[in-house]
């Protein structure tokens, strides 16, 4: 309800003001650097998430979470042994 009242008030207040086309407001360099910083933040978060998931997978393979430790691919116990 409060948002609706605020919208109506701002529409009524802006109705009487003429729109000046000569003063177009653009984002500018500050917004560009904020955008670049946000891209860098997402990249850092993605890198940290990937690193954390790899660590968790290694721990799971080692049996830290109560699972059976994963068998090494080099030591295949099902293959026949040479006599």
C-alpha positions as CSV (number, residue, x, y, z in Angstrom):
1,X,0.0,0.0,0.0
2,X,2.8,2.4,0.9
3,X,4.5,1.7,-2.5
4,X,1.3,2.5,-4.3
5,X,0.9,5.8,-2.5
6,X,4.5,6.7,-3.2
7,X,4.0,6.0,-6.9
8,X,0.9,8.1,-7.1
9,X,2.5,11.0,-5.3
10,X,5.6,10.9,-7.5
11,X,3.5,10.7,-10.7
12,X,1.4,13.6,-9.6
13,X,4.5,15.6,-8.6
14,X,6.2,14.9,-11.9
15,X,3.2,15.7,-14.0
16,X,3.7,19.4,-13.8
17,X,7.4,19.4,-14.5
18,X,8.4,19.8,-18.2
19,X,10.9,17.3,-19.5
20,X,14.1,19.0,-20.6
21,X,15.6,17.1,-23.5
22,X,18.8,19.0,-23.3
23,X,19.9,17.5,-20.0
24,X,20.0,13.8,-20.8
25,X,21.4,11.9,-17.9
26,X,23.9,9.2,-18.9
27,X,25.5,6.6,-16.7
28,X,29.0,7.9,-17.0
29,X,32.4,6.6,-16.0
30,X,31.4,5.9,-12.4
31,X,28.8,3.5,-13.5
32,X,31.2,1.9,-15.9
33,X,33.7,1.2,-13.1
34,X,31.0,-0.1,-10.8
35,X,30.0,-2.5,-13.6
36,X,33.6,-3.6,-14.0
37,X,33.9,-4.1,-10.3
38,X,30.8,-6.2,-10.3
39,X,32.1,-8.4,-13.1
40,X,35.4,-8.9,-11.2
41,X,33.4,-9.8,-8.0
42,X,31.4,-12.4,-9.9
43,X,34.6,-13.8,-11.4
44,X,36.2,-14.1,-7.9
45,X,33.1,-15.7,-6.4
46,X,33.0,-18.2,-9.3
47,X,36.7,-19.0,-8.8
48,X,36.3,-19.5,-5.1
49,X,33.2,-21.7,-5.6
50,X,35.0,-23.9,-8.1
51,X,38.0,-24.3,-5.8
52,X,35.7,-25.1,-2.9
53,X,33.8,-27.7,-4.9
54,X,37.0,-29.4,-6.0
55,X,38.2,-29.5,-2.4
56,X,34.9,-31.0,-1.3
57,X,35.1,-33.6,-4.1
58,X,38.6,-34.6,-3.0
59,X,37.5,-34.9,0.6
60,X,34.5,-37.1,-0.5
61,X,36.8,-39.3,-2.6
62,X,39.0,-39.7,0.4
63,X,36.1,-40.8,2.6
64,X,36.0,-37.8,4.9
65,X,32.2,-37.5,4.8
66,X,31.6,-41.2,5.8
67,X,31.6,-42.5,2.2
68,X,33.7,-45.4,1.0
69,X,37.0,-44.0,-0.2
70,X,37.1,-44.0,-4.0
71,X,39.4,-46.6,-5.6
72,X,42.4,-45.3,-7.5
73,X,42.1,-45.8,-11.2
74,X,45.7,-47.2,-11.2
75,X,44.9,-50.0,-8.7
76,X,42.1,-51.9,-10.3
77,X,41.3,-54.9,-8.1
78,X,38.9,-56.5,-10.5
79,X,41.4,-57.1,-13.3
80,X,43.1,-60.5,-13.5
81,X,46.6,-60.7,-12.1
82,X,49.5,-62.1,-14.0
83,X,50.9,-65.2,-12.4
